[in-house]
Amino acid sequence: AVDRRAVAGLQPEGLGAVPAYVMPSTSGLNAHSSLDDLTGHLRAAAALAGARAQGPPAS
C-alpha cells in the first residue's frame, strides 16, 4: 500500500519491525529540497541503519 500523505523522513509506522525512512525526491524536475536538506536526510537514514546494524540480532 502507498500512503500519498507520506513526507520525507522517518515514518510513524515501519514495515513490520523495520523502520521506514522516506527520502525526498532527487529529480531535477521535482526537487524541492536543498543540498543541505538532502544531506541531512542521508545522514539521518545512515544513522538509523547504523543503529539497527549495531543492535541485537533479530530472533
KAURNOR-V491027 format. One record per residue. N is the residue number from 1. RES is the residue in three letters. SS is DSSP state (@ for helix, = for strand, . for the rest). NEAR is the number of other ideal C-beta (glycine too) atoms within 12 Angstrom. Layout:
N RES SS NEAR
N RES SS NEAR
This chain:
1 ALA . 8
2 VAL . 7
3 ASP . 12
4 ARG . 7
5 ARG . 10
6 ALA . 17
7 VAL . 18
8 ALA . 22
9 GLY = 20
10 LEU = 21
11 GLN . 19
12 PRO . 13
13 GLU . 16
14 GLY . 14
15 LEU = 12
16 GLY . 8
17 ALA . 12
18 VAL = 15
19 PRO . 21
20 ALA . 22
21 TYR = 27
22 VAL = 25
23 MET . 26
24 PRO . 25
25 SER . 16
26 THR . 18
27 SER . 11
28 GLY . 8
29 LEU . 7
30 ASN . 9
31 ALA . 15
32 HIS . 14
33 SER . 22
34 SER . 12
35 LEU @ 12
36 ASP @ 11
37 ASP @ 19
38 LEU @ 20
39 THR @ 16
40 GLY @ 18
41 HIS @ 25
42 LEU @ 21
43 ARG @ 16
44 ALA @ 22
45 ALA @ 24
46 ALA @ 16
47 ALA @ 17
48 LEU @ 24
49 ALA @ 17
50 GLY @ 12
51 ALA @ 15
52 ARG @ 18
53 ALA @ 12
54 GLN @ 10
55 GLY . 14
56 PRO . 9
57 PRO . 7
58 ALA . 9
59 SER . 5
